[in-house]
Amino acid sequence: MITLVTVTYNAEKELERTLKSVKGQTYGDYEHLIIDGASTDGTVDMALKYRDEARKGQVVVISEKDNGLYDAMNKALDMAKGDFICFLNAGDTLHSVDTLQHVADAAKGKEEKVGVIYGHTDIVDETGHFLRSRRLQPPARLTWRSFKEGMLVCHQSFYVNKAIAQKYDLGYRFSADIDWCIRCMKEGEKRGMDNVFVAEPLSDFLAAGMTTRNHKASLAERFRIMQKHYGLTTTIAMHLWFVARAVLKK
């Protein structure tokens, strides 16, 4: 079984596209956990209708106050029953009707040996039209060391074996997902697990602007996370390279 998690708060305008992409999957052995933070718009009604109309998979809807995005994700980790877990934000979608089948095929017969299944991500607009491929591309061979070059795999295209799934560090407000991915891969490496590349997009990421303040805070957190995992010298060197890379591509 595959567990998909969608965390919501007043996401009525974005959620429908996500629900449709899951509902349309050809693969049916999944659960979809919708963890809502006590929304005051139509989000919960939409999720409950989706649950009641589901003809495949298992849908669970919970709506209650929480302590933010990553607290809600930790709730989902406690609840998850699937062999692999993926977090799919409201507004983001599975890339095709066969996405979950591709993920299941990647792990078939070797579930205990696969730590992470991962793939590409496309950037789309609010109508679902393709805008561009994600600038950072996943490598054919991924390890926790790979993320020193940046978050090469988007969260929505990163399926983690439940056995190695770590809790999110609530000390981070904006970039705990990067720390989480690294720690999950570290645990998988300790257990001798492989990370399996699916050579196609697994998700479509909704292009949405962050506020400048949040973007700056996110970058500061990313620096701290990289320093924790890779050391200060490597982190400074990689950030100098990030700047040079951005200038060269102009």
Buried (B, 14 or more C-beta within 10 A) or exposed (E): BBBBBBBBBBBBEBBBBBBEBBBBBEBEBBBBBBBBBEBEBBBBEBBBEBBEEBEBBBBBBBBEEBEBBBBBBBBBBEBBEBBBBBBBBBBBBBBBEBBBBBBBBBBEEEEEBBBBBBBBBBBBEEEEEEEEEBEBEBBEEBBBBBBBBBBBBBBBBBBBBBBBBBEBBBEBEBBBBBBBBBBBBBBBBEEEBBBBBBEBBBBBBBEEEEEEEEEEBBEEBBBBBBBBBBEEEBBEEBBEEEEEEEEEEE
